Amino acid sequence: MRIIIAVDIMSGDNAPDVLIRGAIDAAKDFDVDIILVGDKQYERIIPSEFKDRVRFVTSNSIVGMKDEPIVVVKEKADSSMAVAATLLKDGEANALVSAGNTGALFTAASLMIRRVKGIRRAALGTVIRLDNPFIMLDVGANIDATPEILTQFGKMGSLYAKGVLGIENPRVALLNIGSEETKGTSLYSETFALLKEDKSINFIGNCEGRDIPNNFCDVIICDGFTGNISLKLMEGMGAFMSRKIKGIFYKNLLSKFAGLLTLKSTNALKKQMDHKEYGGAPFLGISKPVIKAHGSSDAKGIYSAIRQAKIFYSSGIIGKMASDISESKKV
């Protein structure tokens, strides 16, 4: 039986036509079935040859980027995001992808689909591919946290790195302003102590900002405020470096020739730093797979997010997480 993925096509900067195209390409390439959720008028865009792989479910409103998160379960329960979440909750879909309002999607996931039993807070994690692929969580869902919550993030991130990224013994680090145990606010020094005591994960200590790109660890733990700033800085630096490299090679005839000689390598670097290659960020701690695609996702971004949703579902990480949390509570 093929995996079924619900895609909210009305949310995000490029909805809906571009997102539909990316979803149809994903259905073809990844051997998944797609449920497109949105305004009925867009059902006509689906090519007839994909009718057996892509079906349409109608919604009547849209959760905007400026809407308060709670509207997704109150005033806009008929929105594309809420309807897609209902499909996942009711078992009609195996995973959900949306490029919409992060807070609203987090609310829908937490209140409609629910958290894994024993998880205090779900976390928004994103995989970043620099010298090594690593997952950072939280990157925006939880602006505030407690040491206990951040410690659970460490467990969830470690399981994801092992099950999805294929890292046998993931190195877990706490993002901080120094390497010493006592560095940072009380939140971070207390979290350090809890992580150090937790023998179920491979905690290696604090990670400073300059360590992030240098294959320092496989899992980075932080609160959502710190993580979001770090993530956006890395995305901005990637765009900056791409622009500067292009400027260097277009400077004169000689540099253009040099650019041709190194084109393969520079294109590989550009691809490595493109957030659209990974597609989205999983909500870890939710009882079913929910992927938050980038708000600016184009066809390529949604295509990659659907690939990620399939891998996430197939990995069985959520069941493992529920089992591990249950076992840890018995100790």
N, C-alpha and C positions, 0 to 999 in steps of 0.2 A: 504493500500500500504506500502510495506516495505521500510525502509530507505536504500539509496544507498550510499556507501562510497568508494571513489577512494583511492587506496593505491599505493604510489610510491615505487615499490619493488626494484629499482636499486640503491637507495641511502642508505647510512649508512654503518657501519663497517661489518654487517653480511648479506648484500644483496647478492643474492635475495632468495635463497632456504629457509633459516630460516624464512624470513619475509612472504613468501608465506604460510608456514605451520601455522604461527600465524594467518594470515588473514583467512585461511580456517576454523580454529578452531573457530574464532570469528563469522564467517558466520553461523556456526552450532549452537553456544551457545547463540548468541544475536539476532537471527532472523533478520539479515540484509543481504542485497545483497552487494557483493563486486565487484569492478572493479579493477583488477590488471593491473598496467601500467608498461611495461618494454620490454625487448628484447624478440622477438617472440619465441626464442628457449625455453623459460621457460614456455610457455603455456602447454607443454606436462606434466608438473608436476601436473597440476590440476587433481585430481581423477575424473573419469567419473560421479560418483554419485553426484558431486557438480556442474556440468555444468549448472544447472538451477539457482544456487545461486551465482556462481562466474564466471565472464566473463573476457576476456583478451583484452586489448587495447595495440597496439604496439607503442613503442617509438624507437628512433634511436641513442640517445646519453645519456650521464650521466653528471650531474652537480657534479663535485668533491668537496671535502671539502676545497680544496685550491683555487678553482675558485673564481674570483671576482663575487659578487652577481648579477651584471647587465647582466652577460652572459645568465642567465635564460630567458631573454626576447630578447636577441640579437643573439649571436652566437649559443646558444643551446636552441632555441625555440622548437626543436623537441625532447628535453630530456624528461625523464620519469617524472620529476618534473613539467615541463612546460605543458606537455600533461595532466597530472592529474589536474593541476590548470585550464586548459581550459575546462575540463569536468565539473568542479565545476562552473566555470563562465557561461557556456552555459546551466546549469540546468540538465545535464545528471547525475550528482552526487549531493548529499545533503551535503556532507562533504568530507574533504581531510585529509589524514594522510601521513606524510613523515618523515623519519629519517635523511634527508639530511642536506646539508649546511644551517645553520640557516639564514644567511644573504640573500642567494638566495631565500629561501622560503618566507622570509619576503618581499623581492622585488616582487616576483610573486604574493603574496597575495595583496600587496599594489597597484601594477600597473595593474594587470590583473583582480583580483576579486574586488578590490577597497575597500576603507574604508566606514564605516557608515557615512552618511552625517553629518557634524558638528564635527566629530572626527579629531583632529589635527594630532595625531600620534596613530597608533596601538601599542599595548604593548604585549610582550610575558609574560604570567603569568604562574606560576606553583603552583599546590597544594602540600603542604607539610603536612604530617600527623605525628605529634609528640604528645604532650599532647592533642592537638586538631587539626583538619584539618583546614588549613588556606591557602589563596592564596597570593603569593608574585608577584608583578609586578612593574617594568619591570625586567626581569632576563637575558637580553642580546640583545634585539633588538634595544634599543635606548641608545647608550653610552652617549649622551648628551641630555639634556631636558631643559625645562623652567618651571617656577612655574605653569603656566597655563596648560601645558601638564601633569605635575604630578598631578594636581588637577583633571583633567579628568580621569587619571588612578584611582584615588580614587573612582570616580563615577562608572567606569566600574567594578572595583574589587568588590565594594559593591553589584552591581547587580548580578555578577557571584556568589558571596558567598550566596546571598539570593536565587537565582533561581536554582543553581546547588548543592550547599552544604546544602541547606535547613536551613540556619541561618536567623531567622526572622529579627533581627536588627543588622547586622554585625558591629563589632567594627573595625574602620579604624585607622591605625597608620602610622606615617612617620618614616622610619628607619633613625636613627641619632646617634650622639655621646654623647648625653645627653638628659635629660628630659625637660630642660628649653626651652622656646620658641625661644630664641635667639641663641641656639646652632647650630653649623655646618656652612657651607658656606652660602653665600647670597642666593643661590638657595634654600637651605633647610629652612632658616628662613623666606624667602618670601613665600615659599610653605605652611609653617605652618600657616601663616596669612590667606592665601586664603582658606585652608581647614577648619580653625576655623570659617570662615564666611559662609561656605557652609552648609545650614541647611538641604540639601537633603541627607546628609550622617551622620553617627554617628562617628564623629572624636573624638578620645580619647587622642590625643597628640603624642609625640615622643615615639618610641620604640628603646631601645638600643639592641645591639647584644645579650647580656646575657638574654634579655627578650624573645627572639624568641621561645625557646623551652618550655616556661612556661605558655601556655594558656593566653597570654597577649592580643592578638587581633585575628581578623578573616581575616583581609586584611592588608598587609604590602606594603607601597608605597616607591619606590626608583627609581633612574635612573638605566639603564641597566648595567653600569659598576659595581656599588655597589652591585646590586642584583645578578649578575652572580658570583662574588667572594663569596658572602654569601652562595649562593646555592651550589657551588662546595665545600666550606668548610664543609657544613652540610653533603653532600654526602661522603666526605672523612672521616669525623668523624664517620659516620655510619659504613663504612667499617672497620675503626680502632677499634671501639668498638666490632664489630662482631668478628674480629680476636683475640682481647685480651680476650674476654669471652671464645672463643673456646680454647685458650691457657691455661686458668685457669683450665678448666674442664678436659683437657687432661694431666695435670701435673703428676698425680699419680693415683693409683687404687682408693683411697678414693675420690679424686676429680671427677673421672669418674663416681663413684656411685652417687655423689651429682649432677653431670650433668644429669644423667638419671632421677633423681627425679624432676629436674627443666626443663626438656627438652621441655615440652609443653609451658612453659612461655618464655623460651629463643627463641624458634622458632617463637612465636608470636611477640616478640620484633624484631627479625631479619626481619620478614615479614613487620612489620610496618615501618622499616627504609629502605626498598628496593624500590628505585625509579621506578623499573619495575612494581610495583603493581599499580601505577597510570598511567604509560604509556607515558605521554607526557604533553606538555604545550600548552594551547590554545592561539592563537593570538586574543586578545580582541580589538575590534574596526574595525575588518574586517567584511564586509557585509554578509559573509557566513562562516560556521565553518571550520577553518583550525587548525589542531593539529600538533605541532612539536614534534615528538617522539625523544627520546634520541638517539644520534648517535650510541651508542653501543647496541641499542635495539636488543634483541633476539626474539624468537617466543612469549614468554610471554610478552615482552614489547610492541610489535605491537598488540597483542591480547588485552592488557589493553588500548592501545591508541584508538583502534576501539570502545571499550566499552565507553570510554570517549567521542569520537566523536558522538556517538549515543545519549548520555545523553545531550551533549551540544546542538545538533540540536533540540532534543525533548523539551528542556526547554523553547524555545522561547525567550531566553535572548537577542538575537540580535535585534529582533523587539522591545522589551522593551527598549533597549538601544537607538535605533533610536528615539523612541517616547519621552523618557526622555530628550535626548539632544535637540530635537526640541522644547520641552516645555520650557526648561531652557533658550533657546535663545530668547524666547518671553518675558521673565520676565525683 
